Amino acid sequence: MGRWQHISGWQIRHCGHPTALYPYYATSRDGREPIIAANGRGFRSLIAAKQAIERLVAGRATLTQDGRILD
């Protein structure tokens, strides 16, 4: 399973399923909370997940209580 560390401490992970349509999700800095896209699924690409974390860190997106990133 792939893992990428954002400079801010957030981690982006791949679910490990080779044919998953939304395989990427993020975890909070402490590694406990899964963070997903606004549609309730993971992210389709690593780039989309990285961009979502960038928006969150920059304050252009918010994180809901159920772990969704909203623009």
Stockholm file with secondary structure:
# STOCKHOLM 1.0

chainA/1-71         MGRWQHISGWQIRHCGHPTALYPYYATSRDGREPIIAANGRGFRSLIAAKQAIERLVAGRATLTQDGRILD
#=GR chainA/1-71 SS CCEEECTTSCEEEECSCTTCSSCEEEECTTSCSEEBCTTSSCBSSHHHHHHHHHHHHHTSSEECTTSBEEC
#=GC SS_cons        CCEEECTTSCEEEECSCTTCSSCEEEECTTSCSEEBCTTSSCBSSHHHHHHHHHHHHHTSSEECTTSBEEC
//
